[in-house]
Amino acid sequence: MIIIKDKAYSKEEIEKLKEMFEIYIKTVFDVKKGICCAGCDRHFDCEQLLLKKGSKQGDLWGGGIDLGTSMIDFNSFINIRPKQNNRSNEIQDPEIRKTYENLTKDFFKEIL
């Protein structure tokens, strides 16, 4: 189940987000607006939903949470952006990476 929010997910919502992979939740954040789209099969799916809601491509970054280790990752094909000097699927800009990490901790404070 995909859920888009601008505030923290509840435990019940997190359980629904786990439906796709059980031990991993894919997330895409609009790092400017502080909006999260999570629970997708592919980051591209969440990216498209956020674009339809008015987010700008350059503000959307993907990654996820390994529920077994509580580790946040910064890895998604949507992150490959040569025009933004991000030539990898990892978020390379330290400021964007830190913002993404902080947003993940805020939105998923029930489990992190």
C-alpha positions in Angstrom: 0.0 0.0 0.0 1.3 3.5 -0.9 0.7 6.3 1.6 1.6 9.9 1.1 2.0 12.1 4.2 3.4 15.4 5.4 3.8 14.1 9.0 4.9 11.0 10.8 3.5 7.6 10.0 1.6 5.8 12.7 2.4 2.2 13.7 -0.7 1.0 11.9 0.3 2.9 8.7 3.8 1.4 8.9 2.4 -2.1 9.1 0.5 -1.3 5.9 3.7 0.0 4.2 5.4 -3.2 5.0 3.0 -5.2 2.9 5.1 -5.0 -0.3 8.4 -6.4 1.0 7.9 -7.2 4.7 11.5 -6.2 5.8 12.0 -3.1 3.7 10.0 0.1 3.0 10.8 2.1 -0.1 10.5 5.8 0.4 10.6 8.9 -1.8 10.8 12.4 -0.1 10.2 15.8 -1.5 13.0 17.3 0.5 11.8 20.9 0.0 8.1 20.3 1.0 8.8 17.6 3.6 6.4 15.1 2.0 6.9 11.4 2.0 5.5 8.8 -0.3 6.2 5.3 0.9 5.2 1.6 0.3 5.8 1.5 -3.4 7.1 -1.5 -5.5 9.4 0.9 -7.4 10.6 4.3 -6.3 9.4 5.5 -9.7 5.8 4.8 -8.7 6.1 7.1 -5.6 8.0 9.7 -7.7 5.2 9.9 -10.2 2.6 10.3 -7.5 4.5 13.2 -6.0 5.0 14.8 -9.3 1.3 14.7 -9.9 0.8 16.4 -6.6 3.0 19.3 -7.6 6.5 18.3 -6.4 9.5 19.2 -8.6 11.7 16.5 -10.0 14.9 18.0 -8.5 13.4 17.9 -5.0 12.5 14.1 -5.1 15.0 11.6 -3.7 14.6 7.9 -3.0 15.8 5.3 -0.6 14.4 3.2 2.1 14.5 1.5 5.5 15.8 -2.0 6.2 13.4 -3.1 9.0 15.7 -5.9 10.1 18.6 -3.6 10.9 16.8 -0.2 11.2 19.3 1.1 8.7 18.3 4.0 6.3 19.6 3.7 2.8 19.9 6.4 0.1 19.7 4.2 -2.9 17.3 4.5 -5.9 17.5 4.7 -9.6 15.5 8.0 -9.4 18.6 9.5 -7.7 20.7 9.3 -10.9 20.7 13.0 -12.0 23.8 14.1 -13.9 22.3 17.7 -14.2 22.3 17.8 -10.3 25.8 16.3 -10.1 24.4 13.0 -8.8 25.8 10.4 -11.1 25.0 7.4 -8.8 21.9 5.8 -7.5 23.1 6.9 -4.0 22.3 10.4 -2.8 25.8 12.0 -3.0 25.2 15.6 -1.9 25.9 15.6 1.9 23.2 18.2 2.6 20.5 16.4 0.6 21.5 13.1 2.2 21.3 14.6 5.7 17.9 16.1 5.0 16.7 12.8 3.6 18.0 11.0 6.7 16.4 13.5 9.1 13.1 13.3 7.3 13.2 9.5 7.4 13.8 9.6 11.2 11.0 12.1 11.7 8.4 10.2 9.5 9.4 6.8 10.9 10.1 7.7 14.5 7.7 4.8 15.6 10.3 2.3 14.4 13.7 4.1 14.2 
